[in-house]
Amino acid sequence: MKILLLGKDGQVGRELQRTLLPLGEVIALGRHGADLSDLEALHATLEAHRPDVIVNAAAYTAVDKAESDRDMAAQINFRAVSALAKYAKARDALLTHYSTDYVFDGASRSPHTEVDLVGPQSVYGATKLAGETAITDSGCRAIVFRTSWVFSSHGSNFLKTILRLAQTKSSLNVVADQFGAPTSAELIADVTALAVNGYHRNQFADGIYHLAASGEASWCEFARYIVSQASARGAALQLTADGINAIPAADYPTPAKRPQNSRLNTSKLSQALQLQLPHWTAHTDRAIDQLIKIGIPT
């Protein structure tokens, strides 16, 4: 099969270049090769390659900036996704796309299922939900993964920020009343390849799936774990886990409202692929090992 990967330079895109290769011919494009802000150019790219599978790992992910940059967030997360879905429908291609826990309001006390009512509380969440809706409305064959709290040893993310700050700070305040499952780009890419291959073999159905590591943590618990594990591996840090202070989200205001509950129920995906999703600490340890090996960024 011919696979067109969009967003190759992002956290998930980098990992997808590895996991999709065994499935067929992979054409991996970044912003310069496939600019989702230019729909005409995007359509020309699709026509030039005529993929059997489109994997869209490109997205507008600047959650706070989106509050004042609504049009661009909508362009990337909604209008471009709508164009991909319409092309996939017309060419009978499979579209694989990534969404987010931000489509929910975060008020639920239980992990969100795929059929729970949505209610985004931010521009980012609203544009991602609009992208989901555009895919559904198009009638194309599509696999949509909602995920959360993505990290890796590449790009900008919470894990790398904590390690960078821990080198110079002796104390840090981190939100303790928002909960989710830190999920690695590596895991997302691995599962994506399994799902696409399963679909190709008529062993996996299209639809919306929740994809996140097992277990849960607050941002504060995640930060303390990162620091304690990095220190145990010999990283030279000024910050200790005890130096990370738990604070309520109300004490750390941001332009975009974050869900209090970002936990995702992944039972549907686990049953469909017959797999057990690893605990979030497993890939966190791997990422820390990789960063210590290559040198923690300053």
C-alpha positions as CSV (number, residue, x, y, z in Angstrom):
1,M,0.0,0.0,0.0
2,K,1.1,3.6,-0.5
3,I,1.0,5.6,2.7
4,L,1.1,9.4,2.7
5,L,2.3,10.7,6.1
6,L,1.6,14.4,6.9
7,G,3.3,16.1,9.8
8,K,6.5,14.0,9.7
9,D,8.5,16.4,11.9
10,G,6.2,16.4,14.9
11,Q,6.5,14.1,17.9
12,V,4.1,11.5,16.5
13,G,5.2,12.0,12.9
14,R,8.8,11.2,13.7
15,E,7.8,7.9,15.3
16,L,5.4,7.1,12.5
17,Q,8.2,7.2,10.0
18,R,9.6,4.2,11.8
19,T,6.4,2.2,12.4
20,L,4.7,2.6,9.0
21,L,7.7,1.5,6.9
22,P,7.0,-2.2,7.2
23,L,3.5,-1.7,5.8
24,G,4.4,-0.4,2.4
25,E,5.7,2.7,0.5
26,V,5.8,5.7,2.9
27,I,5.8,9.2,1.6
28,A,6.6,11.4,4.6
29,L,6.0,15.1,4.3
30,G,6.5,18.1,6.6
31,R,5.1,21.6,6.5
32,H,7.2,22.5,3.4
33,G,6.0,19.4,1.5
34,A,2.4,19.6,2.5
35,D,1.2,22.9,4.0
36,L,-2.2,22.4,5.5
37,S,-2.8,26.2,5.5
38,D,-2.9,26.1,1.7
39,L,-5.8,23.9,0.6
40,E,-5.1,24.2,-3.1
41,A,-1.5,23.1,-2.6
42,L,-2.7,20.3,-0.3
43,H,-5.1,19.0,-2.9
44,A,-2.3,19.1,-5.5
45,T,0.0,17.1,-3.2
46,L,-2.7,14.5,-2.7
47,E,-3.3,14.2,-6.4
48,A,0.4,13.9,-7.1
49,H,0.8,11.0,-4.8
50,R,-2.6,9.2,-4.9
51,P,-2.1,7.4,-1.6
52,D,-4.1,4.4,-0.4
53,V,-3.7,5.6,3.2
54,I,-3.4,9.1,4.5
55,V,-2.0,9.4,8.0
56,N,-2.5,12.9,9.3
57,A,-0.1,13.7,12.2
58,A,-0.1,17.4,11.4
59,A,-2.1,19.7,13.7
60,Y,-2.3,23.1,15.3
61,T,-1.3,22.2,18.9
62,A,-0.5,25.6,20.4
63,V,-3.4,25.4,22.9
64,D,-3.1,28.8,24.4
65,K,-2.1,30.6,21.2
66,A,-5.2,29.2,19.5
67,E,-7.4,31.4,21.7
68,S,-6.1,34.5,19.8
69,D,-5.3,32.7,16.5
70,R,-8.7,31.1,15.9
71,D,-8.6,31.2,12.1
72,M,-5.3,29.4,11.7
73,A,-6.3,26.8,14.3
74,A,-9.5,26.2,12.4
75,Q,-7.6,26.1,9.1
76,I,-5.3,23.3,10.2
77,N,-7.5,21.4,12.6
78,F,-10.8,21.7,10.7
79,R,-10.7,23.0,7.1
80,A,-7.6,21.0,6.1
81,V,-8.9,17.9,7.8
82,S,-12.2,18.3,6.0
83,A,-10.3,18.5,2.7
84,L,-8.4,15.3,3.5
85,A,-11.7,13.6,4.4
86,K,-13.3,14.6,1.1
87,Y,-10.3,13.5,-0.9
88,A,-10.3,10.1,1.0
89,K,-14.0,9.6,0.2
90,A,-13.5,10.5,-3.5
91,R,-10.5,8.2,-3.9
92,D,-11.7,5.5,-1.5
93,A,-8.5,6.0,0.6
94,L,-8.2,5.3,4.4
95,L,-7.7,8.4,6.5
96,T,-6.0,8.0,9.8
97,H,-6.2,11.1,12.1
98,Y,-5.5,12.2,15.6
99,S,-7.8,14.0,18.0
100,T,-7.6,14.9,21.7
101,D,-9.1,14.7,25.1
102,Y,-9.9,18.4,24.8
103,V,-13.1,17.6,22.9
104,F,-14.5,16.8,26.3
105,D,-15.3,19.4,29.1
106,G,-13.4,17.3,31.6
107,A,-16.1,17.4,34.2
108,S,-16.8,13.7,34.2
109,R,-15.5,11.7,37.2
110,S,-14.9,8.6,35.0
111,P,-12.5,8.0,32.1
112,H,-14.2,9.3,28.9
113,T,-15.6,6.7,26.5
114,E,-15.9,7.2,22.7
115,V,-19.7,7.7,23.0
116,D,-19.6,10.2,25.9
117,L,-21.0,13.7,25.2
118,V,-18.4,16.1,23.9
119,G,-18.1,19.7,25.1
120,P,-14.8,21.4,24.3
121,Q,-13.9,24.3,26.6
122,S,-11.2,25.9,24.3
123,V,-10.7,27.0,20.7
124,Y,-8.2,24.2,20.3
125,G,-10.7,21.6,21.5
126,A,-13.5,23.1,19.4
127,T,-11.4,23.0,16.2
128,K,-10.3,19.4,16.9
129,L,-13.9,18.4,17.4
130,A,-14.8,20.2,14.2
131,G,-12.2,18.1,12.4
132,E,-13.7,14.9,13.8
133,T,-17.1,15.9,12.7
134,A,-15.9,16.8,9.2
135,I,-14.4,13.3,8.9
136,T,-17.7,11.6,10.1
137,D,-19.8,13.8,7.8
138,S,-17.7,13.0,4.7
139,G,-18.5,9.3,4.9
140,C,-14.9,8.4,4.2
141,R,-13.1,5.3,5.6
142,A,-11.4,6.7,8.7
143,I,-9.6,5.7,11.9
144,V,-9.6,8.6,14.5
145,F,-7.5,8.3,17.6
146,R,-8.2,10.6,20.5
147,T,-5.1,10.8,22.7
148,S,-3.8,12.9,25.5
149,W,-0.7,14.3,27.3
150,V,1.6,13.4,24.4
151,F,5.4,13.3,25.1
152,S,8.6,12.0,23.5
153,S,12.3,12.6,23.6
154,H,11.9,15.0,20.6
155,G,10.0,18.3,20.2
156,S,8.4,20.4,22.8
157,N,6.5,18.7,25.6
158,F,5.9,18.6,29.4
159,L,8.5,15.9,30.1
160,K,11.3,17.8,28.4
161,T,10.2,21.1,29.9
162,I,10.4,19.6,33.4
163,L,13.9,18.2,32.8
164,R,15.1,21.5,31.4
165,L,13.8,23.5,34.4
166,A,15.1,20.9,36.9
167,Q,18.6,21.7,35.9
168,T,18.5,25.2,37.2
169,K,15.6,25.5,39.6
170,S,15.4,24.1,43.2
171,S,11.6,24.5,43.4
172,L,8.7,24.4,41.0
173,N,4.9,24.7,41.2
174,V,2.9,22.2,39.2
175,V,-0.9,21.7,38.9
176,A,-2.2,18.8,40.9
177,D,-5.9,18.8,40.2
178,Q,-5.9,17.8,36.5
179,F,-5.6,14.1,35.7
180,G,-4.7,12.1,32.7
181,A,-2.4,9.4,31.3
182,P,0.9,10.7,29.9
183,T,1.1,9.0,26.5
184,S,4.3,8.6,24.4
185,A,4.5,9.4,20.7
186,E,6.2,6.0,20.4
187,L,3.2,4.2,21.7
188,I,0.8,6.1,19.5
189,A,2.9,5.3,16.4
190,D,3.1,1.6,17.3
191,V,-0.6,1.3,17.8
192,T,-1.3,3.2,14.6
193,A,0.7,0.8,12.6
194,L,-1.1,-2.2,14.2
195,A,-4.5,-0.6,13.4
196,V,-3.7,0.3,9.8
197,N,-2.3,-3.2,9.2
198,G,-5.3,-4.8,10.9
199,Y,-7.7,-2.7,8.8
200,H,-5.9,-3.7,5.6
201,R,-6.3,-7.3,6.6
202,N,-10.0,-6.8,7.5
203,Q,-9.2,-7.4,11.2
204,F,-9.8,-3.9,12.5
205,A,-12.8,-1.6,12.0
206,D,-12.8,2.1,11.3
207,G,-14.2,4.6,13.7
208,I,-13.1,6.6,16.7
209,Y,-10.8,5.1,19.3
210,H,-9.3,6.3,22.5
211,L,-5.5,5.8,22.6
212,A,-3.7,6.5,25.8
213,A,-1.3,4.7,28.1
214,S,-2.8,2.9,31.1
215,G,-2.8,4.3,34.6
216,E,-3.3,7.9,35.5
217,A,-1.5,10.8,37.2
218,S,-1.8,14.5,37.9
219,W,0.6,16.9,36.2
220,C,2.3,17.2,39.6
221,E,2.7,13.5,40.0
222,F,4.0,13.2,36.5
223,A,6.6,15.9,37.2
224,R,7.7,14.3,40.4
225,Y,8.1,11.0,38.7
226,I,10.2,12.5,35.8
227,V,12.6,14.2,38.3
228,S,12.9,11.2,40.6
229,Q,13.7,8.8,37.7
230,A,16.1,11.2,36.0
231,S,18.0,11.7,39.3
232,A,18.1,7.9,39.8
233,R,19.7,7.6,36.4
234,G,22.5,10.1,37.3
235,A,21.1,13.3,35.7
236,A,22.6,16.4,37.3
237,L,19.5,18.2,38.5
238,Q,19.0,21.0,41.0
239,L,15.4,20.1,41.5
240,T,14.2,17.1,43.6
241,A,10.8,15.5,43.6
242,D,10.2,17.1,47.1
243,G,10.9,20.5,45.5
244,I,7.9,20.2,43.3
245,N,4.9,21.9,45.0
246,A,1.3,20.8,44.2
247,I,-1.0,23.7,43.3
248,P,-4.5,24.0,42.0
249,A,-5.1,24.9,38.4
250,A,-6.8,28.1,39.7
251,D,-3.4,29.3,40.8
252,Y,-1.9,28.8,37.3
253,P,-4.2,30.6,34.9
254,T,-3.8,30.1,31.2
255,P,-5.6,31.6,28.2
256,A,-7.2,28.2,27.3
257,K,-9.1,26.2,29.8
258,R,-7.7,22.7,30.4
259,P,-9.9,19.7,31.2
260,Q,-9.8,18.6,34.8
261,N,-10.4,15.0,33.7
262,S,-8.3,14.0,30.7
263,R,-8.6,10.3,31.4
264,L,-9.7,8.2,28.4
265,N,-11.3,4.8,28.5
266,T,-9.3,2.6,26.1
267,S,-11.3,-0.6,26.4
268,K,-12.7,-0.4,22.8
269,L,-9.1,-0.2,21.3
270,S,-7.7,-2.8,23.6
271,Q,-10.4,-5.3,22.6
272,A,-10.2,-4.5,18.9
273,L,-6.5,-5.0,18.8
274,Q,-6.3,-7.7,21.5
275,L,-3.6,-5.8,23.3
276,Q,-2.8,-4.4,26.8
277,L,-1.7,-0.8,26.7
278,P,1.4,-0.3,28.9
279,H,1.4,1.9,32.0
280,W,2.5,5.5,31.4
281,T,5.6,5.0,33.4
282,A,7.1,2.5,30.9
283,H,7.5,4.9,28.1
284,T,8.3,7.7,30.4
285,D,11.3,5.7,31.6
286,R,12.3,5.1,27.9
287,A,12.1,8.7,27.1
288,I,14.2,9.7,30.1
289,D,16.8,7.1,29.2
290,Q,17.0,8.5,25.7
291,L,17.3,12.1,26.8
292,I,20.1,11.3,29.3
293,K,21.9,9.4,26.6
294,I,21.8,12.3,24.1
295,G,22.0,15.0,26.7
296,I,19.1,16.8,28.4
297,P,18.4,20.1,26.6
298,T,19.2,23.3,28.5
